[in-house]
Amino acid sequence: MQRATTILVSSFVWVLFAFGAAAQTVWVQIEAQPTLAQAQERVRDYSRFLPDVNGFALPGGWYAIALGPYEPDTASQRLRQLRAGGDVPLDSFVALGTAFRQQFWPIGGAAAVVQPQPPAPETVTEEVPVAQAEPEQPVIEIYEPDETVQQARRSERALGVEGKKRLQEALKWAGVYGGAIDGLYGQATRSSMAAYQAEQDWPATGVLTAGQRAVLFADYNAVLEGLGLKIVEDVDAGISINMPTALVKFDRFEPPFVHYSTADATVPKVLLISQRGDQNAFLGLYDILQTLEVVPLDGPRNRTNSSFEINGSNETLTSFTFAERRRDQIKGFILVWPTGNTAQFDRLKAEMRASFRATEGVLDEDLSDPSAQAPDLLAGLDIRQPLMSRSGFFADARGTVVTTASAIQSCGRITLDDTYEASVSYSDAASGIAVLTPTTELAPASFANFQSETPRLASDVAVSGYSYDGLLGAPTVTFGILADIRDLSGNTKLDRLAMMALPGDAGGPVFDRGGAVLGMLLPRDDSTGRQLPQDVQFSVDASEIGAALTQAGSAPVQVARAQNIAAEDLRDQARGITVLVSCWE
């Protein structure tokens, strides 16, 4: 036992001596790789454009790539320059080099760091009779830290505030830290360091050594390998940002976007946002972006007066959108990524967000190609489209809407006029009637008055509906004749109309010439195999609609027959109560 104690004390004294000798110079550690082959490949890449590149073995089988050695002030200045130019990862840090072991680069060069070994203890040989020899004891691996706690605190101070923030971010990524990223090492940060050390089976001192930090950052950055992360300066957009250049390249201008896409124009992709605009334009952009296919609806949103972030995800893609307004300029980016690799996406968006800088200039609107424009595209991006759009109409002062039941089947969500969310309060496939209730109470300017008397045969009627699925932005009014107050099989709950109609008109109100609602237009049913003439349509009677509304908790307003009104007045009245009903995934 005395001999073991002597060896440990002499080793500790040697470590202190080595630290004191090396304290005059430091290194800029830029990477750590888990294998020698990977480290050699990376060190060759750096050597092509950086001087003073060295490679060293680290404890635990890792390999460090470092620049230097430098004086401490020179190292800090050099690190700032390299980070600003995008030549080294943002989590590079100043290291004392006490964790460096055998040098593997430059090949054949003199070792810049020599770690002297403690003198071997004197070997005492005793002859022990075989019969008295003790059985062979198993070899126990003892962890030897690359730095003492005191040394680790000193190397930790060399990180600076930004380096400490990066370390907190790495600890947060590792799942052991949940505090603020402030560069201040309080009790929460120290506890997280101890927790990380315990997970790695290291002594839980609460102070990470340089070697331990290297292991943490190596794991932290492993998910970014192969992305070719590099600062891109887009002078046209006036944006500087860390970009996954191994995957996306400049594609085209579609103001307010600059497209960076893959070779086959699929995900992943990056869109830079650059335009002039005031506060109204900024708020409008926030709304418009959420209509794009590349910005899924599911995910948290955060908006202030000068910036916003939008997170979205669906079964195929995940995206992160950031934009900020400074004076009259709006700039930002959208990162679009395949759904699945959450760890890689989260790390990449954090790197891009942290590196984002607005520079001089804004994207010129004349860079767009007018021939590439289309109504279902916004600056070259697909606008999110509903599964189906049909017509409906306001039935009371609270904004209750009547529509066709076929329009709301298997919908993930339902919107009214592409703006207001609605839920189904009544649906009956047999009658074809559905009643919708807005999730936020509406106050429509007008709503339906239902005809209480039996209409006259061969009288004029009109249908108001979104014939072209909302493409025109306003309903179309189509005039026709009431051919019968029953269908072809004698069902008196349906009326037969003689008029031309399109699928989008289904669910729209049917009016008499006095402006009262006679019924609701039903979709054509060709499933029976009968091909009826195109001018034969059917509507469900007003009495059936009234019964459905009563069950849904609404009180329909009924009126008696009134004098005919001018076609122009009927058209205005019909458009005032007609609603576009859209079914979304």
N, C-alpha and C positions, 0 to 999 in steps of 0.2 A: 504493500500500500504506500509506503514511503517513497518508493521509486516512481510510482504513478503520479504522486503529488508533485514531485520535483519536475517531471516532464511537463505537466500542465502549466505550472508557474513559469517555466522557462519559455514555453510557447507564447504565453500571454505577453511576457516582456519583449519577445521578438516582434510580435504584432505591433506593439506600441512603438518600437524602434522603426519598423518599416513605415508606419503612418507618418511619423515625424520626418523621415527622410523624403517622403513623396509629397508632403504638403505644399511644396513650392510650385508644383505643376499639377494641372488637372486636364481632363479630357472631355470632349463632346461625344457622348455615347448616342448613336443614332439608330441602332437596331440590335436585336438579339435573336438568333436563330436556333432552333432545337437540334439541328444536325450540322456537322462540319461541311458537308456537301452544299447545303443551302447557304451557309455563311460564306463559303468561298465564291459561290455564284454571285451573291449580293455584293461582296466586297470588290469583286472585279468590276461590277457595274458602277459602283461609286468611284472607283479609281480612274475611270475614264474621264470624269469631269471635276473631281475634287482632289486636292493635294492632301498630304498628311493622313492618308487612310491606313488604319491598322486593324488587325483582327486578333482577338485573344479568346482563349478558353475561359469559361465561367464555371463557378461551382454548380453542381447539379446537372452537368452535361450540356449546358448551353454555350453559345459562342457569341461574343460581342463584336460589333463593328464600331470603331471609335475614331475620331479625328483628334490629332494632337501629337505630343503634349503642348499645352499653352500655359501662359500665365493666367491666373483666375480672371482678371479683367478682360484679357484678350479672348478668353474662352466664351465669356458671356456675350461680348460684342459679336464674335464670330457666329454664335448660336442664333442671335437675333437676325443677322444678315441671311443666314441659310434658311431659317424659317420663313422670312419675308419673301425670299425668292422661290420658295417651294422646292428647294433642293434636298431637304431632309424632312422626315415626318415631324408633325407638330408636337409629338410627345418626346422628342429628343431632349436630353438633359445634360447638365454638367455633372461629371462623375470624378471622384478622386482617383479611381483606378485601382483601389485596394482589392477589388474583387477579380482583377485580371490575373490570369495564370499564364500558361504557355502561349507564346505568340505564334500565330499561323500565317500572318500577313504583315509586311511584304515577305514573299517567299525568299528564303535565303538571307534575309536582312538581319541585322543585329537586333536582339530583343530590346524593345524600348522600356519594358518593365521586367524586372527580374525579382521574383519572389524568393528570397533566400529561405532555405529550409532550416529548421532548428536542428542543432547537432543531435546526432543519433545517440541515444543513451548507451552507456557502457554495457557491453554484453558480458554477463557472468555465466560461465559454463560450469555446470555441476554434473558429475556423474551420478545418475540415479539408477539404482537397480531396476530392471524391467518389471519385476514383480511389484515394486512400489510406485511405478509411474501412474500419475493420475490420468483419467480418460480425457481425450481431446475436447476442449470447450468450444462451443459454437462461436463464430466470429460475429461480434455485435458492431453494427455501423453506428458511429457516433457523429451527430451533426456538428460541424465546425462552421460558425458564421464567418462570412468574409470580412465583417467589421464588428467591432465592439459597439455597444449601445452609444457610447460617447462619440465614436467615429461616425456612426450612422447619423447622429444628430448633426454633426458638422457637415457631412455630405448632403444631408437633407436641406440645410440652410442655403446651400449653393444652388438649389433649384429655383429660388425666387418665387414670387407670388403666382405667376402664370404656370410654372412647373408644378407647384403644389396644387393648383386647380386641376391640372391634367391628371395628377395622381389621385385626387378625390374622384374625378370622373371615372378613372379606371377601377377604383374601389367600388364605386356605385355600380359599374358594369358587372363587377365580380359578385354583386349581390350582398355585399357586407356593409355598405354605407348608404344611408338614406337622408343625410343632412344636406345643407346648402353647399354649393360649389363656390366657396369664398376665399380659398387659399389660406384659411386660418385653421391651425391644427388644435382644435378644442378636444373635449372629452369624447365627442361622437366620432371624430376622425381617428383618434388614438384607439378607441375601442374597435373600430372597423379594421384597423391595421392588425391589432391583436387577433381578431377573428379570422382574418385572412391567413396570418401566420399559423394559427391553430389548424386551419383547413389543410395547410401544406405540411403539417407535422414539424413545424419550426417552433422554437421557443417563442411564446407569445409575449414579447416585450412591449408591443405597441409602437415600436419605431422600426420601420423597414430599412434594411441595409441596402446598399447600392445593388448588390446581387439579387436581393429579393425584389427590388423595384424592377430590375431588368426582366425577371421572370414574369412579373405581373404585366408589364407593358408588352412583353412578347405575346402573352396570351390575349391581351387586350387588342393587339393589332393583327393577330393571326387571321381574323375573319376578313381583313382588308387585302390579304395577299392576292395577287393576280389582278387587282382592279386597276393598277397603274395610276394610283391617286397622285395628281399633280395640279399645281396652280395653273389655271387658264385665264389669260387676260383677253376678254372680248372687248375690243375697243369700240366696235359698233354699238354694242349694248351699254357700254360703260360699266362693266361688271368684272370683278376679279373673284374667282371661286375655285376651290379644290374640286377637281373633276375626275371621274373614273375613266381616264383616257384610253385604257386598254379595251374598253367596251363600247364607248360612244365617241363619235366624231362629229364635227360640224356637218350639218345636212343642208339647212336652208333658212332663209328669213321669211317669217310670216308675222309681221308686226301685230300685236306687241310682243311676239315670241321670237326667240332664236332657237331653232331645233337642233339638238345634238342627239343623234340616233345611232342604233346598231346598223350593221351592214344590210340587214333585211328589214329595217324600219319597224321592228317589233320592240317589245320591252326587253331590257331596260332602256330608258331614255331620260334626257334632261332637257328642260325648257327654261331658258332665261327670259325673264319678264322685264321689259324696259319701255316706258312710255311717259309722256308728259300728262299731267292731270291734277285737278284740284281735289278737295275732299269728297265731292260728289262722285267724281270719276273713280276715286279710290274705293269708296263704298260700293259703287256699281261693279267694279272689278271683282270684289269679294263675292258678290251674288252670282255674277256671270260664270266665274270659274267653277262654281259648284254645279253647273249644268253640263260640264264636260265629262266624257266617258273616263278620262284619265284621273278624275277626282271623284272616287266613289263616295257615296253618301254616308256610309257607316264609319264613324270615327269622330274623335273630339275636335272642336273648333275653338279658336281663341282669337278675339279681335279687340284692338284698342283703336284710338283715334288716329294712330300713325303706323300701325303694323298689324298683321294677322298671320296666323298659322292654321292650316287645314290638314288634318290627318284623315285619310280615307282608305278603306280596304274592302275587297270583295273576294270571290273565289279565285279570281285569276290575277289580279294586280293590287298592289299597295302603293300609295303615293303620299308625298309630303310636299305641301305648298307653303312658301313663305314670301311675303311682300312687305315693303315698308315705303312710306311716303316722306320725302324730305323736300320741303318747299314745293316746287311744281313738278317734281320727278317721282315716278313710282317704279321701283325696281324690286326684283325678287327672283325666285326660281321654283320649278316643280321637278321633283325627283320621282320617277315612275319605275317601279321594281316588281318582279314577279312575286306573287304571294308564296310564302313558305319559309324563306330564310330570314326570319325576323331579326336574329342577332346581327347579321351582316347589314341589313337595311337600317337598323337603328344606329349602328356605328357609323355607317356612311352618311346618313342624314345629319348626324351630329357633327361630323367632320366638315361637311359642306356648309352647315349653318354657322359653325364657328369661324370658317374661313371667308365667308361672304363679305365682300367689300364693294360699295358703290364708288365708281371712279367717274371721271369726266365724260360727258356725252350721254345722249339718249338715242334710242333706235329710230332711224329715219323711216317714216311711214311709206315713203316712195319705194322702199326696198321690196314691197310685196308684189306678187304676180297677180294682176287682176283676172287672168284667165283661169286661175286655180280656185276662184271663189265658188261657193255653193251654199244654198240656204241651210243645209244641215251640217255645215262646218263653221267653226270659229277659228280664224287664223290657221287653217290647216288641221284643226283638231275636231274629232267627231263630237257633236253635241248629243248628250244623253237623250235617247228616244224612249217613249213609253211602249209597253207591249201592245196597247190598244187605246184609241181615243174615240169616244162616242159623245153624243149630245145628252143634255139634261136640262132641267129648268127649276127655278126657285118656286117653292110651293107655299112658303109662309114668310113672315117678317123676320124669323130667326135664321134664315138662310138654309132651311131644309131643302134638299134637292131630290127630285124624282128623275130616275133614269132607267134604262133597260137592264135587267138582271144579267144579261149576257156580257155586259161591259165590265162587270166587277168580279168575275170568277177568277180564282187563283191569283189575286193581286197581292203583292207585298205591301203596297201602299196605294192610296187613291188621292188624286189631287183635283181641285176645281180651278179651272182657268190657269193651270200650271203654277198656281201660287198657294192655294189653301189646302191643307190636309183635311181629309174627311174619312169617316168610318161608316160601316154599313149598319143601319139600325133596323132594316127590314129587307128581305129578299124572298121572292117567290118565283121559282122557275116556271110553274104552271101558268101564271098570269103574265110572266115576263117583266114584272115590276120590281124595282129596287128603290129603297129610300136611303139617302145618305145624310149624315149629320156632320157639319164642319167641326173639327176639333177645337177651333176657336170660334165663338159666336160671331156671325156676320149680320150685317144690316143692309140687305139688298135695296136698291132704289125702287124696285117694283117686284111683284111676284104674281103668280097665277090666280085668276078668278075662274072657277070651274062652272061650266054651263050646267044648270040644274034641269033644263027641259030637254025633251027629245028633239034632236036636230031634224031639219027637213031634208029629205032625199034630194039629190041633184043640186044642193046648195054649194056655194063656193066655200072652200076651206084653204088653209095655208099651213105649211110645216116650216118651223124654224130649226135649223141644225147646222152643225159644223161639218158640212158636206165633204171637205177636204182635210179632215182630221186636225183642224186648227191651223193649217198652213196659211190661210188668208187672214187670220187674226180676228175675224168677226164672223158671226153666223150668217148663213145664207137663207133667205126666205123663198120657198117654192110654193106656187099656187096650184090648186087642183080642184077636184069635184068629190063630194061625198056620194059614192056610188050606192052604198047600202049600209044599213045599221046592223048588219050581221055579216058573218064571214060566209065562205062558200059551203060550209057544212051546217049553217043555220045557227051558229053560236051568237047569241045576242050581246055577249060581253065584248065583242069585237066589231069594229066598223071596217068596211071595205072602201078604200080610196082609189080614185083614178088620178094618178100623178106620177111623175118621175122622181125618184129619190136615190141617194147614194148611201153606202153602208154607214158613213159618218153621221148621217141624219138620224139614225136609230136612237131612240131615247128623247128626241126633241118633241116639243109640244105641238099639238094639232089645234088650230084656232078656227072658230067660225068668223064670219066677216064683221061681227060686232066686237071682236077682240077677246071673247071668252074661250077658255080651253075646253075642247071637246074630248081630248084623249092624248095618248102618247104613241108616237110612231114606233112600231115593232120592227126588228130586223127581219129580212126575208129569210124564210126557211126553205131551203132547197134540198133538205135531207130526205124528203119523201120521194124524190126522183121526178116530181112534177115540175116542169118548167113553165111557170106562169108568165104571161106577158110582162114586160118591164114596167108598164105603167100601172100594175096592180100592186097596191100596198095595203097593209092592215095596221090598225091602231087599236089599243086597248081603251075601253070606254072610260069616261070621266068618273062614273060611279065606282068602278073597280079601283081607280087611283085614290078616290076619297076614302075607301075602306082601308087601303094599305096605309095611307097617311094616319088614319085614326089609330091603327094598331101600332104605328111608330111613335105615337104621342103627339102628333100634329093635328091642328084643327083647320081643315081646308075651307076656303071662302067660296061660297056658291052664289051665283048671280042668275037672274032670269035673262031671257033673250033680249038683246039690245039692237038698236039701229045699226045698220052697216056703217063702217067708217072708211075713210079713204085708204087706198092701198098703201100710200106712203106712211100714214099714221099707224096702220096695222104692222107694217115692217118695223117701224121704230119701237113699237110696243113689244113685238116679238123678240127683237134683239136685246131688249132691256132685261128680259127674264131668262134668256137662254144661256146655258153654262157648258163649257167644255169639260167633260169628265175623262180623266186619263188614268189608266191602269199601269202601274210600274212593277218591276220585279221586286 
